[in-house]
Amino acid sequence: MSFPKVIVVSTGTELTAGRSQDTNSSWIANELFGMGFTVSKFVVLPDDPVVILEELRTLTELSMRETSILLVMTGGLGPTEDDYTLEAVCRLKGVATEESPVARQRIETFYKLRGRNFQEAMQTAIRQVSVPKGSIILNNSVGIAPGFITSLAENVHLGCMPGVPGEMTEMFREEFAPWILKTYSSRELYSGFRFIWWMSESQFQKEFISKEKAIADGKAIWGVAAKRGYIRASFQSDSRALVDDLLRKLDTFYGTKSTPDIFEELPRMLLEKKSR
């Protein structure tokens, strides 16, 4: 087993148009971190079969330079005409679709309970319960459309799940996460953070991050969330000692401006600033 390069892909024109927020990617990244994996990047694509196909082809070609790649994709598995994930994957692999027996049974039951004739919606139903032939099926315990895991190249696996958050989260925990842990080797990961008051992201990067060799060497990952009046600086690494050392350095460098808890320190910081 190897440690994979993980890329999370979300599809939906509502995302690329700015009408909805991509909450799935951040949720997946957080779950993967807890499992011992880090995400290298997020990719957001519109509901365009050509764009989806080309992006999957490009990501697959990374296998020529990477040891192992895991693509985690959400969206585009529903019954409507703008759901293109299944079509794009089948075209890329050159395979036909096959039905998920579990999903087929669920949708037949769904129509019967609502007094609808299953045959009337057969074409749409088949699309919604289908996966690429030869895939590992990820059952959907909340909705209808199944997810699937398929190989795009020797070192590239793609896992596709519905974009509906309630369906995706259950499928990930019940079906996808166990497969990931069986297929890839994970590692113990650690994280830590500080709130730094009256600080900008650019200033923090210039006076602290740029001088840290561990970060430059890729031994630790850093991130910043900028808010009004402060930033939240975080570090991640497979070395607890390294994360602790970065936090100690940060506390020493910024003194009382660096705090571990926003709620405990905010009143004191505001009073000190007011008294100056």
N, C-alpha and C positions, 0 to 999 in steps of 0.2 A: 504494500500500500504506500502511496505517496501523499505529500501535502500539496493540495491543488491551488492553482490560481483561480479565485472565485470572482465571477462577474455576474451581477444581478441586472436583468433586463426587464423593463416594464413596457407594456404596449398600451396605447390608448390615445386617440387624437384629443380627448378631453384633457390629457396630461400635457401634451406638447403645445396645446392651445392656451394653457394656463387656466382652464376652467375648473380643474380639480388638482389636488395635491397628491403626489405619489407617496402615500404612507406605507405601501407594501414594502418598498425597498429598504427603508430604515428599519422596519420591523424585522425583516429577514436578516439584515446585517447584524442586528442585536442578538437574534437567536443563534446565528452562526458563531458569533463571538463567544457566547456562552458555551458552545459546543467545542470551541478550540480552533475556529477558523476565522480568517479575516477576509473581508471583501476588498478587492483591488480597485473596483470602480462600478459606478451605476451607469446604465444606458437606458434612455427613454425614447421610445419609437412611436410614430403615429400609426393609425390603422391603415397601413398601406402595404399590400402584399409584396411589392417590389422592394421597398425599403427594408422590410423585415427579412426578406430572403437574402438581400445583399449584406445586411449587417450580420446575420448568422453565418454567412459564408466567410466574411472577413474575420469574425471571431474564431471560427473553426481553423482558419489558416494560422492562427497564433500557435497552434499545436506544433508547428514546425520549429518554434523557438522556445516553447515552454514544456516543462516536464509533464504537467497534467493540468487540464482546465475543466472547471465545473461551471456551467452556465445555469443560472437559476432564473427562470422566466415566468412572468405572470401576465395574464390577460389574453384575450383573443380566442377563447375556447368555447364561447357561447354559440347559440343557434342563429344569430343575426348575420346579415350580409357583411358587416364590417368586422367580423371575427376571422382573422386570417392566419393565426398562429399554426393551426393544424395543417392548413394548405401549404404554408411556406416550408414547414419541416418535412412534409412528404415530398415536396418538389426537390428540396435540397438532398434528401436521401434517395430519391428515386423509388419510393415505395408507395403502395396503396394504403388505404385505411382498413381497419377492422374494428368491429364493435366490442365494447366492454360489456360482457354479460350482466354484470352487476348494475351498470348504468342503464342498460336496456330494460331490465326488470324494474328499476326505480321509476323510469319515465312512463312505462306502461301503467304502473300502479298510480302514478300521478294523474294521468289522463282518465283512468277509470274512476277514480275518486271524484273527479270533477265532471263526470258524465260526458267526456269528449271521446270521440272515436280515434283511436291511435293511428289508424290507417290514413286519416285525413291529413295528419301532420307528419307522415312517415319520412319525407325527404329532410325536413328540418330536424326531426328527432334523430335520424341516423347520424347527421352531422354532429349533433350535440353529444352523442354517446360513443363517438369514434375516436380512435387513437392511431398513430402510425403503426403499420404492421410490424410485429416483432418487438414492440415496446414493452417496458414494464409498466403496468397500469397502477396509477395512484387513485384509489377509490375516494369518492366524494361523499362523506357522511352527512353533509349539510345540504348540498344542492344536488344537481344532476350531472353536469359535465365532469368527466374524470380527468385527472391529470395523467402525465406519463413521463417516463425516463427513457431516453434513447441515446445511442452512441452516434456522434457525428463524424468521428475519426478515431484513430487508435487511442489517443490520449484525451479525447474530448467527450464529455457527457453533458447532455442537456436535460434539465428537469423542468417541465411546464406545469403550471397550476393556474386555476381560474383567477381572475382579477378581483372578484368580490372578496373583500377582506375576511369576512366570516368563514367563507369556504376555504380560502387560501390558508388561513392560520391553522385550522383543524387538519387540513390535508398535510401541511408541512410537519406538524407535530406527530401525527399518527402514522403517516406513510413515508414522507420524504426524508425526515431527519434520521430515522433508524437506518435507512439505506445509505445515507451519507456516512454515518459512523461505521458501517460495515465495509464500505468501499474505500474510504480514505483514512489516512492516519492524521489524527488531530494533535494539537499540542496545548499545553497549559498556557493560557493567556492572562495577563494582568493589566489593570488599568487604574488610573488615578487622575484627579483633577483639582484645580484651584480656581477660585474667583479672584481676579486681579482688578482692583478698583482704579478708576480714572485712567484707563489704559485703552489704546486703540490696537487693532489687530496688526497693522503695519509696524507700529512702534515695537510691539512685543516680538514680532518676527526679527526685526533688525537688531534689537539689543539683547535678545536672549536666544531665540531659536537658531539664528545664524552662527552662533558660537558653540553650539553643542555638537561634538563629533559623533556621538551615538546616534543622533538624529540624521546627520549627514550620511553616516554609513548605513542607514536603514535598519539599525538595531532596535529603534523605537519609532513609533508613529505618533505624530502630534496633530491636534486639531483645535480650532478656536470657534466659539460661538460668540459673536459680538452683540452686546446689548447696550442700552443707553446707560452710560456711567461705569460700565465694567465689561470684562470679557471672561468667558469660561474656557480656560486652557486645560486640555486633557492629553494624556499620554497613554500609549498602549505598547506592550512588549511581551515576549515570552519569558522575560526575566523580571521577577518581582523586585530584585535588588536594583535593577536599572530604573524602574519606574519610581521606586522610593528615592533613589539618588536624584533623579530629575526634580522631584517635588521638593526635596530638601534644598537643592540649589535654587529653585524658584523662590522658596520662602526666604532664603538668605539674601538673594538679590533684591527682592521687592519689599522685604520686611513686613510691616503691618498692612501694606497694600495687598498682600497675598493672604487669602482666607479660605478655609476649607468648607465653610457653611455660610451661605448667603443670608439666612434668616437670623443667625446668631450675631453676625458681624455688621449687618446693614445699619441698625440703629446707632452703634458706636461710630461707624464711619461717617454717618451723616452729622452726628453731633460734633465730631472733631472738625469736619469741614466747615460747619457753621460758625464755630468758635474762632476760626482763623481770621 
